[in-house]
Each structure stands twice: as C-alpha cells, then as structure tokens.
Amino acid sequence: MFEGLFNIKNDRRLSMYLYRMGFGMWLMYLVLGAPALASYNHYRTDCGIVSMMMMVVGFSASMVYEYFHHPLVYEQKKKWLFASYLFLAAIIYFLEFKDRAIKPDLDWTWLLRWLS
C-alpha cells in the first residue's frame, strides 16, 4: 500500500524529511532553554533525544540510497553511522539508566588475591 510513497532505495526524500524534522527538534531544544519558556523546560531533554534519533534514522535512510548508487560514499559513511549509533546509545544510557546502572567495582586487587 505504501511502497510508492517512500522508496528509500531510489529516492532521498525520506532521509531529507527526517533530517529537517531532526533539525527542527534541535531548534526547539534551543528555544526551550530560554528563560521565557521555563514552564516548558521539562520537554527540553525529550526534544534533544528525538532530534538525535531523527537525524540518525535519516542518516541510516540515506545510507540505503548510497549503498545502491554510490558505493564509495557508502563505505565512508558506514564509519560515521557506527559512531553516531554509539553516541546515541551513550546519550540514552546516561539519561535513562544512570540511576539504575551497575556500578563497576574498581578494586583490581581481587585478581592478585585470586592468583596468589
């Protein structure tokens, strides 16, 4: 039913729309930091996360197009896509799970005790 709407293999429109919406959310992130909008400040983090997610998904959609039409550009963008996924995962982890995170025990003397 929707196969003709966005053909990401041969059409760049979806990735451009996602980039633009991500940029718009980033602008909202900046605007929500203004003192005049202090009552809406609790939405600022959400706008930042949604902005990052939209830009990463838009970059992923553009990667499909590059894979079929520009293989050399695809190979270069593949490294940046991996880096952006790691960055997004780190942001989400530290914002959502930092309170429930497993704190690593930095006492490495247990290894010496175990070996002796």
Secondary structure as the mmCIF struct_conf table of DSSP 4:
data_model
#
loop_
_struct_conf.conf_type_id
_struct_conf.id
_struct_conf.beg_label_comp_id
_struct_conf.beg_label_asym_id
_struct_conf.beg_label_seq_id
_struct_conf.end_label_comp_id
_struct_conf.end_label_asym_id
_struct_conf.end_label_seq_id
TURN_TY1_P TURN_TY1_P1 GLU A 3 LEU A 5
TURN_TY1_P TURN_TY1_P2 ILE A 8 ASN A 10
HELX_RH_AL_P HELX_RH_AL_P1 ARG A 13 VAL A 31
TURN_TY1_P TURN_TY1_P3 LEU A 32 GLY A 33
BEND BEND1 ALA A 34 ALA A 34
HELX_RH_3T_P HELX_RH_3T_P1 PRO A 35 TYR A 43
HELX_RH_AL_P HELX_RH_AL_P2 ARG A 44 HIS A 69
HELX_RH_AL_P HELX_RH_AL_P3 PRO A 71 GLU A 96
BEND BEND2 PHE A 97 PHE A 97
TURN_TY1_P TURN_TY1_P4 LYS A 98 ARG A 100
HELX_LH_PP_P HELX_LH_PP_P1 ALA A 101 ASP A 105
TURN_TY1_P TURN_TY1_P5 TRP A 108 TRP A 108
HELX_RH_AL_P HELX_RH_AL_P4 THR A 109 LEU A 115
#
